[in-house]
Amino acid sequence: MFQKMKKMIHLLNNETNYAELYANQILNGEIEASEMIKLACRRHIDDLERSKSDDFKYYFNNKMANKAIKNIELLPAEDGSDLELALFQKWIVASIEGWRTKGTDYKRFRKAYISMARKNGKTFLAAGLGMITLLTEKHPAMGRRVLFTANELKQAKISYEMLRVGLNKLTEQSKSLRKRLKIQEQFIKDTKSNSFAKAMSSVAKNAEGYNPTFAIIDEYHESKSRAMYNSISKGMGQQKNGLLAIISTAGENLNVPMFEEYEMCKSILRKELDADRYFIAIYELDAAAEIQDEKNWVKANPLLSDEIKFGQMKENMREEYETEKMRGSLYSLLTKNFNMWIQSSENAYMTISDWRNSQVEKNDINISGTKTWIGLDLSRTNDLSSVGWIHELEDGTKYIDSHSFIATYNEDIQSKSDREKIDYQRLIDNNLATVTDSISGIISKEQVMRYIFEYVELHNLDVQGFCYDAYSATECLSIIERKNLNWDVFDVKQDYRNMTVPIVALRNDLLERKVLHNENKLLEIAVNNAIITKNDDMLKINKKKNRNKIDPIISVIIAYKLAMIEVEETTQFYGVF
């Protein structure tokens, strides 16, 4: 305990500005860093300058930052030894605890997104930040509530357990702390301030009722919905000094809320969005190819900046990398060890970066009067039915879009959203999908065809062909005949023989930007879910799980069977799979 007290006195007198020190080392190139960390550090330095102006609401309190660092370092390491935070950890703690609101001293940051590869001290960081709020935060003076949450209770308890064990060790050395704290398996209470900390899973229905002061969502990539995030945010609404922190590694499923959050955070750091109250630290490789050069590994693994202390960690990573390379598969390693968002399947139809490379603003495209091919993928009972559109623009470029219809057989839209982990209401609100109007909840063919006719008329489209899978399409063809439309109709069976060429052609044309698309979230979900299955040299689109939706991209591919012009009939993809 004497050594701990000496350390405390030293740190109290320490005026080092760790946040500025780290930011400058990153920006000066002394530490290898990703684009996002460089932008975050540039933001810190720029905001120090902005804080001198009355127009900027926040200032940096270095004493509060160092006090927080000092208090966290009182916690023992997992092996019971004294602990000193790494410089990057000091930067994170200093940023969260040091940036304050002028006039109130409330925290500047209401939200935090902290992401790095596994085994880089995320758990200890979460435990330490939780301890600061539980024991030393002054606003509010009483009734502070700290929640450790995750998709599963087992995961949520990891950070909580680290805090519980650490505080238990401190109480062995401090009589006053022993009197102050009641430490239990499921609950830690600070009797002095009537504050508590506990762990809970996303299954819990009452997070909102806890009105948390500080909440951590651990390994958020495992959450399929925003239910816990929304519940905590709503419960924190009355907190003047609350903080919701996501602390997580990247995941292998791109159709999850954390990936959306990740994309938004990158836009904030790039100054495409304004969010002065959102702290962001993303440690990652900037490109998958960087894995080949070990000097880049620190970008995703900030502990490696101290090679003397963490040399064994690097050696273990080196062995794992060589093993996976011999197996010919680096996908999982890129996610877990290098914090990159990569589709989990090596047979993925397209990477998210390739898909977005051909993305344009919808308002920039004029489809009025265009030659158009229509693809229809009808569902069985309770799946999506999708209409795919392919428009030929004036310069010969193709432009694709889709709209889907949602069946509600034996369930309402909210139950379907909960079961399939898709926010259908948001898709409906964004005019990307429509709920069936049939009483049974099964897709109404009349409704689908009515939508198609109205869309064609609205945009004065020159329909070149209507492509469908014969399954369940008889009624749709009868409706077209009754309308006396002079449309060419084509049955495109979803088998290997019929699907191979359009699958390859569409992907290759997207890569070359001969085909463009807008930010259609449901279509992107389908692309992310789409995997390639092979039969000799022939291909089909499939999905890993029944609930994964691929109908929108299937409807586009069906239409592309007819729309493609001068396509070389090849089954060879551009790139390596």
Beta strands, then each sheet from edge to edge (+ up, - down):
strand 1: 58-60
strand 2: 99-101
strand 3: 111-115
strand 4: 145-150
strand 5: 181-183
strand 6: 188-190
strand 7: 195-201
strand 8: 214-218
strand 9: 243-248
strand 10: 278-282
strand 11: 371-377
strand 12: 384-392
strand 13: 398-406
strand 14: 433-435
strand 15: 462-468
strand 16: 489-491
strand 17: 515-517
strand 18: 531-535
strand 19: 538-542
sheet 1: 1+ 2-
sheet 2: 5+ 6- 7+ 4+ 8+ 9+ 3+ 10+
sheet 3: 14+ 13+ 12- 11+ 15+ 16+
sheet 4: 14+ 13+ 17+
sheet 5: 18+ 19-
end
